Amino acid sequence: MTSNWLDLALAQLGNKYYSPGAFVAFIFNSTHVHSHVKSGKWSADLVDLTYDVYELNTIENTNPGDLLFWGIPEQPYTTGIYVGGGQFIAVDANDKRVKMQMLNKNWLPTFTGTVF
């Protein structure tokens, strides 16, 4: 795994995206990280993103670069990219800007998706 995706994600801090899925798709498509689907391209749709990952996991098995999801696989309502050390990069629901955020016990993702 290269840090290319992380460098690009960090460069997006403060930028606006219309959705969390659009941000994730931009990062992985721009850095040529292939999705699991036949086309190899990442979708901005959150449900599609659950199919784009190689494997769904629990939060305990999360690695840097994996996607964090809140909701259920059939109906996730947000996502972010896990950076490590309890931090993730995601689009803030209030102002639609990309921010570095911390996981906390009051708002943990319900499942993750292995990307690498």
All heavy atoms as an XYZ file, in Angstrom:
922
protein
N       0.851     -1.190      0.000
C       0.000      0.000      0.000
C       0.883      1.235      0.000
O       1.833      1.323      0.758
C      -0.892     -0.021      1.243
C      -1.698      1.223      1.417
S      -2.733      1.225      2.892
C      -1.506      1.418      4.149
N       0.569      2.166     -0.836
C       1.306      3.418     -0.856
C       0.519      4.471     -0.092
O      -0.669      4.327      0.152
C       1.526      3.909     -2.304
O       0.267      4.259     -2.856
C       2.199      2.841     -3.151
N       1.192      5.538      0.271
C       0.509      6.615      0.985
C      -0.065      7.633      0.011
O      -0.553      8.673      0.421
C       1.472      7.291      1.962
O       2.531      7.901      1.248
N      -0.011      7.341     -1.281
C      -0.513      8.261     -2.294
C      -1.959      8.676     -2.028
O      -2.305      9.848     -2.130
C      -0.372      7.615     -3.667
C      -0.519      8.612     -4.786
O      -0.378      9.800     -4.598
N      -0.804      8.103     -5.969
N      -2.818      7.723     -1.684
C      -4.222      8.035     -1.398
C      -4.332      8.936     -0.181
O      -5.152      9.842     -0.150
C      -5.047      6.752     -1.198
C      -4.649      5.973      0.011
C      -3.753      4.947      0.064
C      -5.098      6.172      1.344
N      -3.612      4.497      1.357
C      -4.429      5.240      2.158
C      -5.998      7.053      1.936
C      -4.633      5.164      3.530
C      -6.200      6.977      3.305
C      -5.516      6.040      4.081
N      -3.490      8.699      0.827
C      -3.535      9.509      2.036
C      -3.076     10.932      1.753
O      -3.679     11.894      2.235
C      -2.699      8.872      3.148
C      -2.648      9.627      4.464
C      -4.038      9.856      5.031
C      -1.775      8.881      5.463
N      -2.021     11.080      0.967
C      -1.550     12.419      0.602
C      -2.652     13.204     -0.106
O      -2.888     14.366      0.201
C      -0.315     12.331     -0.303
C       0.900     11.768      0.408
O       0.949     11.811      1.654
O       1.797     11.267     -0.300
N      -3.333     12.550     -1.040
C      -4.412     13.226     -1.759
C      -5.580     13.546     -0.831
O      -6.152     14.634     -0.889
C      -4.893     12.373     -2.938
C      -5.992     12.988     -3.793
C      -5.576     14.342     -4.373
C      -6.397     12.037     -4.906
N      -5.929     12.616      0.053
C      -7.028     12.855      0.998
C      -6.694     14.029      1.915
O      -7.549     14.892      2.153
C      -7.307     11.595      1.805
N      -5.466     14.078      2.405
C      -5.064     15.184      3.277
C      -5.077     16.515      2.527
O      -5.407     17.550      3.103
C      -3.685     14.920      3.870
C      -3.628     13.816      4.919
C      -2.183     13.477      5.277
C      -4.407     14.208      6.168
N      -4.749     16.480      1.253
C      -4.774     17.705      0.448
C      -6.204     18.220      0.261
O      -6.396     19.392     -0.086
C      -4.122     17.450     -0.912
N      -7.192     17.377      0.495
C      -8.598     17.770      0.334
C      -9.183     18.401      1.601
O     -10.330     18.859      1.581
C      -9.453     16.558     -0.051
C      -9.017     15.869     -1.330
C      -8.905     16.828     -2.495
O      -9.847     17.514     -2.849
N      -7.723     16.881     -3.090
N      -8.441     18.401      2.714
C      -8.973     18.962      3.962
C      -9.481     20.373      3.723
O      -8.791     21.209      3.141
C      -7.904     18.953      5.060
C      -7.527     17.573      5.598
C      -6.337     17.683      6.555
C      -8.704     16.901      6.281
N     -10.708     20.621      4.140
C     -11.339     21.931      3.979
C     -12.123     22.085      2.685
O     -12.948     22.988      2.577
N     -11.885     21.222      1.697
C     -12.628     21.295      0.435
C     -14.038     20.756      0.614
O     -14.281     19.902      1.455
C     -11.918     20.507     -0.664
C     -10.625     21.152     -1.109
O     -10.335     22.287     -0.762
N      -9.837     20.423     -1.867
N     -14.950     21.241     -0.212
C     -16.343     20.785     -0.165
C     -16.583     19.669     -1.170
O     -16.069     19.710     -2.291
C     -17.302     21.934     -0.464
C     -17.522     22.858      0.691
C     -18.663     23.807      0.395
C     -19.115     24.467      1.674
N     -20.336     25.225      1.493
N     -17.396     18.692     -0.756
C     -17.868     17.606     -1.618
C     -19.363     17.463     -1.385
O     -19.840     17.642     -0.270
C     -17.162     16.283     -1.286
C     -15.775     16.208     -1.872
C     -14.700     16.788     -1.222
C     -15.557     15.577     -3.089
C     -13.428     16.736     -1.766
C     -14.292     15.517     -3.639
C     -13.227     16.093     -2.976
O     -11.978     16.043     -3.520
N     -20.099     17.105     -2.418
C     -21.544     17.013     -2.283
C     -21.979     15.826     -1.444
O     -23.099     15.789     -0.951
C     -22.248     17.029     -3.639
C     -22.080     15.789     -4.479
C     -22.957     14.712     -4.371
C     -21.042     15.693     -5.396
C     -22.803     13.581     -5.138
C     -20.887     14.557     -6.172
C     -21.767     13.506     -6.038
O     -21.615     12.373     -6.794
N     -21.077     14.830     -1.272
C     -21.430     13.681     -0.441
C     -20.165     12.974      0.041
O     -19.104     13.110     -0.578
C     -22.284     12.688     -1.239
O     -21.487     11.993     -2.179
N     -20.273     12.191      1.129
C     -19.123     11.403      1.586
C     -18.667     10.400      0.524
O     -17.474     10.174      0.344
C     -19.639     10.683      2.826
C     -20.859     11.408      3.250
C     -21.419     12.054      2.022
N     -19.624      9.824     -0.205
C     -19.284      8.868     -1.250
C     -18.508      9.503     -2.394
O     -17.599      8.894     -2.958
N     -18.859     10.733     -2.740
C     -18.156     11.449     -3.809
C     -16.699     11.680     -3.421
O     -15.788     11.539     -4.250
C     -18.852     12.771     -4.108
N     -16.457     12.013     -2.164
C     -15.098     12.218     -1.672
C     -14.298     10.919     -1.763
O     -13.192     10.884     -2.307
C     -15.136     12.742     -0.231
C     -13.812     12.680      0.466
C     -12.751     13.470      0.048
C     -13.616     11.828      1.536
C     -11.516     13.408      0.691
C     -12.406     11.759      2.184
C     -11.345     12.555      1.761
N     -14.841      9.823     -1.245
C     -14.154      8.528     -1.261
C     -13.867      8.091     -2.699
O     -12.758      7.676     -3.028
C     -14.973      7.460     -0.505
C     -14.452      6.060     -0.776
C     -14.963      7.747      0.991
N     -14.862      8.187     -3.564
C     -14.680      7.787     -4.963
C     -13.589      8.623     -5.632
O     -12.747      8.086     -6.362
C     -15.999      7.911     -5.717
N     -13.582      9.924     -5.364
C     -12.554     10.792     -5.942
C     -11.165     10.356     -5.507
O     -10.253     10.242     -6.328
C     -12.801     12.257     -5.554
C     -11.662     13.161     -5.934
C     -11.501     13.569     -7.249
C     -10.739     13.574     -4.986
C     -10.432     14.382     -7.609
C      -9.670     14.388     -5.338
C      -9.512     14.793     -6.649
N     -10.985     10.111     -4.220
C      -9.664      9.731     -3.702
C      -9.173      8.445     -4.341
O      -8.063      8.379     -4.873
C      -9.694      9.588     -2.164
C     -10.021     10.930     -1.501
C      -8.376      9.016     -1.634
C      -9.065     12.056     -1.811
N      -9.978      7.397     -4.306
C      -9.510      6.103     -4.799
C      -9.438      6.050     -6.327
O      -8.535      5.417     -6.875
C     -10.344      4.975     -4.220
C     -10.076      4.764     -2.756
C     -11.118      4.628     -1.864
C      -8.788      4.713     -2.260
C     -10.876      4.438     -0.507
C      -8.530      4.528     -0.911
C      -9.570      4.389     -0.031
N     -10.345      6.697     -7.034
C     -10.249      6.722     -8.493
C      -9.043      7.545     -8.960
O      -8.377      7.188     -9.927
C     -11.536      7.255     -9.124
C     -12.663      6.251     -9.066
O     -12.447      5.043     -9.121
N     -13.881      6.750     -8.942
N      -8.745      8.637     -8.251
C      -7.620      9.498     -8.620
C      -6.271      8.843     -8.363
O      -5.290      9.144     -9.038
C      -7.691     10.823     -7.865
O      -8.840     11.539     -8.244
N      -6.211      7.975     -7.369
C      -4.937      7.325     -7.035
C      -4.847      5.919     -7.616
O      -3.940      5.169     -7.285
C      -4.723      7.292     -5.517
O      -5.835      6.651     -4.890
C      -4.553      8.695     -4.956
N      -5.800      5.574     -8.457
C      -5.811      4.294     -9.167
C      -5.838      3.081     -8.242
O      -5.245      2.048     -8.541
C      -4.639      4.207    -10.153
C      -4.608      5.370    -11.097
N      -5.558      5.547    -12.074
C      -3.771      6.429    -11.184
C      -5.295      6.668    -12.734
N      -4.224      7.222    -12.213
N      -6.536      3.220     -7.114
C      -6.822      2.079     -6.248
C      -8.060      1.430     -6.841
O      -9.114      2.057     -6.914
C      -7.072      2.522     -4.791
C      -7.510      1.345     -3.943
C      -5.828      3.176     -4.208
N      -7.948      0.215     -7.307
C      -9.056     -0.442     -8.003
C     -10.071     -0.992     -7.022
O      -9.721     -1.550     -5.993
C      -8.533     -1.563     -8.898
C      -7.663     -1.053     -9.998
N      -8.158     -0.357    -11.074
C      -6.326     -1.110    -10.171
C      -7.167     -0.012    -11.862
N      -6.042     -0.451    -11.335
N     -11.324     -0.838     -7.390
C     -12.394     -1.411     -6.579
C     -12.570     -2.875     -6.960
O     -12.036     -3.349     -7.961
C     -13.705     -0.648     -6.781
O     -14.334     -1.036     -7.976
N     -13.339     -3.568     -6.167
C     -13.578     -4.991     -6.362
C     -14.511     -5.270     -7.540
O     -14.507     -6.369     -8.079
C     -14.161     -5.584     -5.061
C     -14.384     -7.045     -5.097
N     -13.351     -7.939     -5.239
C     -15.511     -7.780     -5.027
C     -13.837     -9.169     -5.239
N     -15.143     -9.103     -5.108
N     -15.285     -4.283     -7.975
C     -16.238     -4.506     -9.064
C     -15.498     -4.632    -10.393
O     -14.352     -4.218    -10.529
C     -17.308     -3.385     -9.147
C     -18.165     -3.366     -7.905
C     -16.676     -2.036     -9.389
N     -16.159     -5.190    -11.363
C     -15.552     -5.503    -12.661
C     -14.928     -4.284    -13.337
O     -13.859     -4.370    -13.932
C     -16.597     -6.141    -13.571
C     -16.034     -6.731    -14.825
C     -17.107     -7.476    -15.594
C     -16.500     -8.147    -16.806
N     -17.480     -8.955    -17.520
N     -15.571     -3.123    -13.245
C     -15.050     -1.923    -13.901
C     -13.785     -1.407    -13.226
O     -13.007     -0.690    -13.845
C     -16.107     -0.817    -13.902
O     -16.265     -0.286    -12.595
N     -13.591     -1.756    -11.953
C     -12.427     -1.266    -11.213
C     -12.580      0.157    -10.715
O     -11.716      0.673    -10.030
N     -13.680      0.815    -11.053
C     -13.919      2.203    -10.645
C     -14.789      2.249     -9.393
O     -15.675      1.432     -9.209
C     -14.618      2.983    -11.767
C     -13.801      3.096    -13.014
C     -12.651      4.031    -12.815
C     -11.868      4.209    -14.097
N     -10.635      4.905    -13.884
N     -14.533      3.242     -8.563
C     -15.304      3.445     -7.335
C     -16.523      4.304     -7.620
O     -16.449      5.286     -8.335
C     -14.430      4.119     -6.283
C     -13.327      3.230     -5.829
C     -12.096      3.089     -6.415
C     -13.349      2.337     -4.728
N     -11.365      2.165     -5.740
C     -12.103      1.682     -4.686
C     -14.294      2.018     -3.767
C     -11.772      0.738     -3.722
C     -13.973      1.081     -2.801
C     -12.722      0.450     -2.787
N     -17.635      3.951     -7.017
C     -18.881      4.692     -7.163
C     -19.022      5.699     -6.026
O     -18.533      5.476     -4.930
C     -20.053      3.714     -7.109
O     -21.277      4.411     -7.045
N     -19.728      6.788     -6.292
C     -20.031      7.770     -5.250
C     -21.233      7.357     -4.414
O     -21.470      7.914     -3.346
C     -20.276      9.138     -5.872
N     -21.989      6.378     -4.876
C     -23.165      5.898     -4.154
C     -22.735      5.035     -2.973
O     -21.931      4.113     -3.130
C     -24.053      5.100     -5.108
C     -25.297      4.600     -4.421
O     -26.277      5.361     -4.343
O     -25.278      3.436     -3.956
N     -23.255      5.324     -1.784
C     -22.819      4.610     -0.580
C     -23.119      3.117     -0.625
O     -22.296      2.311     -0.196
C     -23.448      5.231      0.666
C     -22.956      6.632      1.022
C     -23.684      7.145      2.262
C     -21.463      6.665      1.234
N     -24.275      2.729     -1.129
C     -24.587      1.300     -1.232
C     -23.607      0.632     -2.198
O     -23.080     -0.446     -1.918
C     -26.046      1.066     -1.665
C     -26.305     -0.410     -1.928
C     -27.012      1.582     -0.605
N     -23.336      1.277     -3.312
C     -22.372      0.721     -4.266
C     -20.988      0.580     -3.638
O     -20.263     -0.375     -3.934
C     -22.276      1.589     -5.513
C     -23.502      1.500     -6.403
O     -24.333      0.581     -6.200
O     -23.630      2.354     -7.298
N     -20.606      1.517     -2.787
C     -19.301      1.433     -2.138
C     -19.159      0.161     -1.304
O     -18.071     -0.388     -1.195
C     -19.043      2.663     -1.254
C     -18.615      3.928     -1.973
C     -18.504      5.080     -0.981
C     -17.306      3.736     -2.721
N     -20.259     -0.308     -0.731
C     -20.169     -1.553      0.057
C     -19.867     -2.741     -0.842
O     -19.308     -3.732     -0.393
C     -21.456     -1.829      0.870
O     -22.541     -2.086     -0.012
C     -21.778     -0.676      1.803
N     -20.204     -2.643     -2.137
C     -19.872     -3.703     -3.097
C     -18.495     -3.485     -3.719
O     -17.896     -4.425     -4.235
C     -20.929     -3.768     -4.203
C     -22.275     -4.188     -3.703
C     -23.312     -3.276     -3.591
C     -22.514     -5.502     -3.298
C     -24.560     -3.656     -3.116
C     -23.762     -5.888     -2.813
C     -24.767     -4.960     -2.730
O     -25.998     -5.338     -2.250
N     -18.008     -2.251     -3.705
C     -16.705     -1.933     -4.294
C     -15.538     -2.455     -3.460
O     -14.465     -2.691     -3.992
C     -16.547     -0.417     -4.455
C     -17.438      0.165     -5.549
O     -18.010     -0.612     -6.337
O     -17.562      1.403     -5.601
N     -15.727     -2.598     -2.151
C     -14.649     -3.068     -1.286
C     -14.447     -4.569     -1.471
O     -15.324     -5.274     -1.957
C     -14.913     -2.735      0.202
C     -14.976     -1.240      0.416
C     -16.158     -3.423      0.714
N     -13.282     -5.047     -1.072
C     -12.975     -6.470     -1.222
C     -13.703     -7.330     -0.206
O     -14.080     -8.453     -0.491
C     -11.458     -6.700     -1.101
C     -10.708     -6.148     -2.273
C     -10.055     -4.926     -2.195
C     -10.689     -6.832     -3.479
C      -9.386     -4.418     -3.284
C     -10.009     -6.321     -4.576
C      -9.359     -5.113     -4.467
O      -8.707     -4.592     -5.546
N     -13.877     -6.786      1.000
C     -14.475     -7.580      2.069
C     -15.027     -6.651      3.138
O     -14.403     -5.638      3.463
C     -13.389     -8.486      2.668
C     -13.825     -9.357      3.804
C     -12.677    -10.228      4.308
O     -11.570     -9.689      4.537
O     -12.902    -11.422      4.448
N     -16.187     -6.988      3.680
C     -16.739     -6.239      4.805
C     -16.194     -6.833      6.094
O     -16.027     -8.046      6.208
C     -18.265     -6.283      4.787
C     -18.933     -5.613      3.585
C     -20.444     -5.746      3.679
C     -18.530     -4.156      3.462
N     -15.895     -5.977      7.060
C     -15.287     -6.387      8.321
C     -15.938     -5.686      9.501
O     -16.788     -4.820      9.338
C     -13.788     -6.032      8.332
C     -12.946     -7.029      7.601
O     -13.095     -8.222      7.792
N     -12.062     -6.541      6.759
N     -15.444     -6.042     10.667
C     -15.825     -5.340     11.892
C     -14.791     -4.265     12.181
O     -13.682     -4.292     11.630
C     -15.896     -6.314     13.088
O     -14.594     -6.870     13.280
C     -16.921     -7.415     12.833
N     -15.130     -3.355     13.038
C     -14.233     -2.258     13.383
C     -12.923     -2.760     13.992
O     -11.865     -2.170     13.806
C     -14.935     -1.220     14.298
C     -14.088      0.033     14.478
C     -15.305     -1.814     15.623
C     -13.990      0.881     13.254
N     -12.962     -3.890     14.670
C     -11.755     -4.445     15.301
C     -10.712     -4.876     14.269
O      -9.532     -4.959     14.583
C     -12.104     -5.652     16.192
C     -12.965     -5.316     17.388
C     -14.458     -5.238     17.041
O     -14.877     -5.786     16.006
O     -15.190     -4.593     17.810
N     -11.128     -5.158     13.050
C     -10.219     -5.623     12.001
C      -9.909     -4.543     10.969
O      -9.554     -4.846      9.838
C     -10.827     -6.841     11.293
C     -10.959     -8.018     12.226
O     -10.085     -8.270     13.045
N     -12.059     -8.735     12.126
N     -10.008     -3.292     11.355
C      -9.807     -2.180     10.427
C      -8.326     -1.823     10.309
O      -7.604     -1.778     11.297
C     -10.591     -0.946     10.913
O     -11.962     -1.309     11.020
C     -10.448      0.210      9.949
N      -7.919     -1.551      9.077
C      -6.547     -1.129      8.787
C      -6.570      0.224      8.086
O      -7.569      0.578      7.446
C      -5.862     -2.150      7.870
C      -5.665     -3.475      8.557
O      -5.047     -3.545      9.604
N      -6.192     -4.528      7.963
N      -5.481      0.986      8.171
C      -5.433      2.258      7.443
C      -5.762      2.057      5.966
O      -5.299      1.119      5.326
C      -3.987      2.713      7.639
C      -3.614      2.115      8.966
C      -4.275      0.757      8.966
N      -6.598      2.935      5.457
C      -7.042      2.861      4.077
C      -8.400      2.217      3.924
O      -9.047      2.382      2.890
N      -8.849      1.478      4.934
C     -10.167      0.851      4.872
C     -11.259      1.909      4.980
O     -11.047      2.990      5.524
C     -10.352     -0.167      6.007
C      -9.544     -1.435      5.798
O      -8.981     -1.628      4.700
O      -9.484     -2.238      6.741
N     -12.420      1.571      4.455
C     -13.570      2.464      4.562
C     -14.355      2.155      5.821
O     -14.550      0.991      6.170
C     -14.491      2.307      3.345
C     -13.884      2.678      2.003
C     -14.946      2.577      0.914
C     -13.296      4.069      2.028
N     -14.788      3.180      6.492
C     -15.658      3.063      7.659
C     -17.070      3.391      7.201
O     -17.266      4.341      6.438
C     -15.241      4.057      8.746
C     -13.786      4.012      9.187
C     -13.515      5.142     10.180
C     -13.448      2.672      9.794
N     -18.029      2.612      7.657
C     -19.427      2.849      7.288
C     -20.291      2.943      8.539
O     -20.100      2.192      9.491
C     -19.976      1.702      6.430
C     -19.382      1.603      5.060
C     -18.324      0.751      4.804
C     -19.895      2.360      4.013
C     -17.787      0.639      3.532
C     -19.367      2.261      2.734
C     -18.310      1.397      2.499
N     -21.249      3.843      8.492
C     -22.276      3.949      9.517
C     -23.594      3.568      8.866
O     -23.900      4.039      7.766
C     -22.331      5.368     10.071
C     -21.181      5.685     10.986
C     -21.199      5.669     12.349
C     -19.848      6.084     10.610
N     -19.959      6.017     12.843
C     -19.115      6.279     11.795
C     -19.205      6.280      9.391
C     -17.780      6.666     11.807
C     -17.879      6.662      9.397
C     -17.186      6.853     10.591
N     -24.366      2.715      9.522
C     -25.604      2.197      8.969
C     -25.487      0.693      8.781
O     -24.692      0.044      9.458
N     -26.238      0.156      7.867
C     -26.161     -1.263      7.548
C     -25.698     -1.395      6.096
O     -25.845     -0.446      5.315
C     -27.512     -1.988      7.778
C     -28.615     -1.366      6.916
C     -27.897     -1.977      9.250
C     -29.942     -2.105      6.961
N     -25.123     -2.546      5.705
C     -24.614     -2.670      4.338
C     -25.640     -2.331      3.258
O     -25.291     -1.753      2.223
C     -24.182     -4.133      4.248
C     -23.797     -4.489      5.646
C     -24.789     -3.740      6.512
N     -26.897     -2.653      3.498
C     -27.930     -2.355      2.515
C     -28.380     -0.899      2.541
O     -29.103     -0.451      1.650
C     -29.161     -3.245      2.750
C     -28.883     -4.726      2.634
C     -28.245     -5.316      3.901
O     -28.315     -4.695      4.989
O     -27.660     -6.406      3.791
N     -27.972     -0.154      3.577
C     -28.416      1.232      3.708
C     -27.445      2.043      4.572
O     -27.816      2.576      5.620
C     -29.815      1.252      4.318
C     -30.558      2.509      4.076
C     -32.005      2.366      4.516
O     -32.355      1.570      5.379
N     -32.867      3.143      3.903
N     -26.194      2.202      4.120
C     -25.271      3.046      4.883
C     -25.665      4.518      4.717
O     -26.234      4.895      3.692
C     -23.920      2.761      4.229
C     -24.254      2.322      2.850
C     -25.592      1.644      2.933
N     -25.384      5.314      5.740
C     -25.743      6.727      5.615
C     -24.535      7.654      5.582
O     -24.665      8.824      5.263
C     -26.743      7.162      6.691
C     -26.317      6.944      8.114
C     -25.581      7.904      8.795
C     -26.664      5.789      8.793
C     -25.204      7.710     10.105
C     -26.305      5.581     10.103
C     -25.568      6.548     10.763
O     -25.189      6.360     12.061
N     -23.337      7.136      5.876
C     -22.118      7.925      5.685
C     -20.917      6.995      5.674
O     -21.002      5.831      6.059
C     -21.971      9.037      6.743
O     -20.965      9.969      6.302
C     -21.641      8.500      8.113
N     -19.791      7.543      5.232
C     -18.552      6.775      5.152
C     -17.364      7.706      5.322
O     -17.485      8.921      5.175
C     -18.455      6.020      3.803
O     -17.343      5.133      3.834
C     -18.316      6.967      2.634
N     -16.233      7.123      5.624
C     -14.980      7.855      5.728
C     -13.838      6.897      5.473
O     -14.029      5.684      5.386
N     -12.626      7.438      5.367
C     -11.429      6.635      5.139
C     -10.627      6.595      6.434
O     -10.237      7.639      6.969
C     -10.568      7.223      4.014
C     -11.372      7.364      2.715
C      -9.327      6.357      3.793
C     -10.650      8.133      1.626
N     -10.379      5.382      6.936
C      -9.620      5.228      8.170
C      -8.153      5.533      7.897
O      -7.556      5.015      6.954
C      -9.785      3.815      8.713
C      -9.137      3.622     10.071
C      -9.575      4.348     11.171
C      -8.097      2.726     10.243
C      -9.004      4.184     12.412
C      -7.514      2.552     11.483
C      -7.962      3.287     12.565
O      -7.383      3.125     13.799
N      -7.557      6.366      8.739
C      -6.168      6.767      8.595
C      -5.268      5.969      9.537
O      -4.117      5.694      9.234
C      -6.014      8.282      8.866
C      -4.566      8.707      8.807
C      -6.840      9.077      7.884
N      -5.802      5.588     10.672
C      -5.023      4.902     11.703
C      -5.036      5.728     12.972
O      -5.386      6.911     12.962
N      -4.673      5.102     14.075
C      -4.612      5.816     15.338
C      -5.941      6.387     15.791
O      -5.971      7.400     16.485
N      -7.044      5.773     15.365
C      -8.367      6.258     15.743
C      -8.857      7.445     14.933
O      -9.876      8.030     15.246
N      -8.132      7.818     13.874
C      -8.516      8.961     13.056
C      -9.030      8.516     11.694
O      -8.597      7.499     11.151
C      -7.328      9.888     12.838
C      -6.813     10.528     14.116
C      -5.676     11.483     13.812
O      -4.783     11.174     13.047
N      -5.738     12.661     14.418
N      -9.937      9.319     11.148
C     -10.440      9.089      9.803
C     -10.699     10.415      9.119
O     -10.829     11.456      9.762
C     -11.701      8.207      9.820
C     -12.908      8.832     10.459
C     -13.912      9.385      9.684
C     -13.062      8.843     11.846
C     -15.038      9.946     10.273
C     -14.179      9.398     12.440
C     -15.177      9.952     11.645
N     -10.734     10.370      7.793
C     -11.007     11.552      6.983
C     -12.374     11.356      6.350
O     -12.651     10.304      5.764
C      -9.936     11.730      5.893
C      -8.551     11.911      6.526
C     -10.267     12.916      5.006
C      -7.424     11.949      5.520
N     -13.233     12.371      6.475
C     -14.587     12.243      5.943
C     -15.178     13.625      5.682
O     -14.679     14.639      6.180
C     -15.475     11.489      6.929
N     -16.253     13.632      4.942
C     -17.013     14.854      4.693
C     -17.935     15.079      5.882
O     -18.707     14.198      6.256
C     -17.826     14.737      3.385
C     -18.752     15.933      3.206
C     -16.893     14.597      2.193
N     -17.825     16.248      6.485
C     -18.671     16.610      7.613
C     -20.110     16.806      7.142
O     -20.356     17.471      6.133
C     -18.147     17.900      8.254
C     -18.922     18.285      9.481
O     -18.676     17.710     10.540
O     -19.804     19.184      9.355
N     -21.048     16.209      7.859
C     -22.460     16.265      7.465
C     -23.024     17.684      7.499
O     -23.933     18.010      6.730
C     -23.295     15.366      8.368
N     -22.503     18.542      8.354
C     -23.059     19.890      8.497
C     -22.608     20.859      7.418
O     -23.428     21.533      6.808
C     -22.717     20.456      9.873
C     -23.376     19.666     10.978
O     -24.525     19.258     10.856
N     -22.644     19.414     12.049
N     -21.309     20.945      7.188
C     -20.834     21.954      6.236
C     -20.277     21.366      4.934
O     -19.803     22.103      4.083
C     -19.809     22.880      6.890
C     -18.522     22.172      7.296
O     -18.336     20.982      6.983
O     -17.682     22.835      7.946
N     -20.333     20.030      4.793
C     -19.906     19.331      3.563
C     -18.423     19.506      3.260
O     -17.986     19.343      2.125
C     -20.726     19.779      2.344
C     -22.217     19.598      2.493
C     -22.567     18.146      2.499
C     -24.084     17.991      2.459
N     -24.522     16.686      2.830
N     -17.627     19.840      4.265
C     -16.180     19.999      4.078
C     -15.450     18.760      4.594
O     -15.868     18.127      5.558
C     -15.669     21.236      4.801
C     -16.227     22.511      4.201
C     -15.497     23.744      4.712
N     -16.110     24.943      4.171
C     -15.808     25.463      2.983
N     -14.925     24.875      2.214
N     -16.404     26.562      2.564
N     -14.336     18.443      3.941
C     -13.514     17.310      4.349
C     -12.770     17.692      5.620
O     -12.137     18.759      5.691
C     -12.508     16.931      3.240
C     -11.595     15.804      3.700
C     -13.239     16.550      1.965
N     -12.859     16.801      6.620
C     -12.208     17.051      7.906
C     -11.575     15.773      8.432
O     -12.039     14.674      8.150
C     -13.233     17.539      8.939
C     -13.841     18.870      8.591
C     -14.821     19.332      9.634
C     -15.407     20.686      9.216
N     -16.385     21.161     10.148
N     -10.517     15.946      9.213
C      -9.926     14.845      9.956
C     -10.760     14.719     11.228
O     -11.034     15.713     11.903
C      -8.471     15.155     10.312
C      -7.772     14.016     11.008
S      -7.367     12.651      9.931
C      -5.998     13.336      9.020
N     -11.189     13.510     11.540
C     -12.049     13.290     12.693
C     -11.516     12.133     13.534
O     -10.719     11.333     13.053
C     -13.471     13.003     12.223
C     -14.048     14.140     11.373
C     -15.430     13.847     10.856
O     -16.283     13.352     11.580
N     -15.665     14.152      9.592
N     -11.964     12.061     14.757
C     -11.567     10.988     15.677
C     -12.743     10.061     15.927
O     -13.872     10.519     16.100
C     -11.115     11.560     17.036
C      -9.801     12.302     17.022
S      -8.377     11.251     16.727
C      -8.387     10.168     18.122
N     -12.452      8.771     15.939
C     -13.475      7.811     16.354
C     -13.714      8.002     17.839
O     -12.784      8.311     18.586
C     -13.000      6.385     16.100
C     -12.824      5.980     14.643
C     -12.212      4.594     14.560
C     -14.160      6.013     13.924
N     -14.953      7.837     18.261
C     -15.238      7.880     19.693
C     -16.339      6.876     19.998
O     -17.084      6.463     19.112
C     -15.581      9.297     20.170
C     -16.900      9.799     19.641
O     -17.953      9.237     19.953
N     -16.863     10.850     18.838
N     -16.433      6.506     21.250
C     -17.364      5.443     21.646
C     -18.823      5.812     21.418
O     -19.675      4.951     21.337
C     -17.146      5.048     23.098
C     -17.439      6.146     24.076
C     -17.212      5.704     25.482
C     -17.531      6.861     26.413
N     -17.470      6.495     27.785
N     -19.124      7.094     21.273
C     -20.503      7.528     21.038
C     -20.897      7.513     19.566
O     -22.070      7.661     19.240
C     -20.717      8.935     21.603
C     -20.555      8.961     23.091
O     -20.959      8.045     23.792
N     -19.924     10.012     23.591
N     -19.913      7.374     18.660
C     -20.216      7.395     17.234
C     -19.235      6.508     16.487
O     -18.431      6.967     15.701
C     -20.186      8.821     16.703
C     -20.921      8.980     15.411
C     -22.246      8.761     15.210
C     -20.386      9.375     14.147
N     -22.572      9.003     13.882
C     -21.448      9.378     13.221
C     -19.124      9.727     13.710
C     -21.286      9.722     11.890
C     -18.961     10.062     12.383
C     -20.036     10.060     11.482
N     -19.310      5.209     16.760
C     -18.444      4.245     16.087
C     -19.109      3.737     14.820
O     -20.335      3.589     14.768
C     -18.149      3.055     16.999
C     -17.179      3.302     18.138
C     -17.079      2.056     19.017
C     -15.803      3.682     17.613
N     -18.312      3.455     13.789
C     -18.898      2.860     12.588
C     -19.479      1.490     12.907
O     -19.040      0.831     13.845
C     -17.715      2.744     11.613
C     -16.506      3.077     12.387
C     -16.891      3.640     13.697
N     -20.450      1.074     12.125
C     -21.078     -0.223     12.360
C     -20.389     -1.339     11.590
O     -20.496     -2.499     11.978
C     -22.575     -0.186     12.013
O     -22.744      0.467     10.756
C     -23.345      0.590     13.070
N     -19.679     -0.990     10.510
C     -18.890     -1.982      9.785
C     -17.842     -1.263      8.951
O     -17.884     -0.043      8.799
C     -19.775     -2.899      8.917
C     -20.492     -2.210      7.789
C     -19.988     -2.266      6.502
C     -21.683     -1.537      8.005
C     -20.655     -1.647      5.452
C     -22.356     -0.921      6.966
C     -21.841     -0.969      5.680
N     -16.877     -2.014      8.461
C     -15.807     -1.449      7.647
C     -15.670     -2.250      6.362
O     -16.187     -3.360      6.255
C     -14.463     -1.459      8.404
O     -14.037     -2.797      8.606
C     -14.579     -0.734      9.736
N     -14.951     -1.686      5.419
C     -14.699     -2.378      4.166
C     -13.224     -2.359      3.835
O     -12.586     -1.302      3.843
N     -12.666     -3.523      3.582
C     -11.254     -3.652      3.244
C     -11.016     -3.169      1.814
O     -11.668     -3.648      0.884
C     -10.798     -5.111      3.399
O     -11.036     -5.512      4.730
C      -9.329     -5.272      3.066
N     -10.102     -2.255      1.662
C      -9.787     -1.695      0.357
C      -8.518     -2.311     -0.196
O      -8.429     -2.647     -1.369
C      -9.649     -0.154      0.448
C      -9.196      0.434     -0.870
C     -10.965      0.463      0.881
N      -7.506     -2.455      0.637
C      -6.187     -2.950      0.188
C      -6.007     -4.406      0.558
O      -6.438     -4.861      1.561
C      -5.070     -2.127      0.819
C      -5.150     -0.673      0.444
C      -5.642      0.245      1.349
C      -4.741     -0.245     -0.793
C      -5.704      1.600      1.012
C      -4.801      1.097     -1.132
C      -5.296      2.020     -0.229
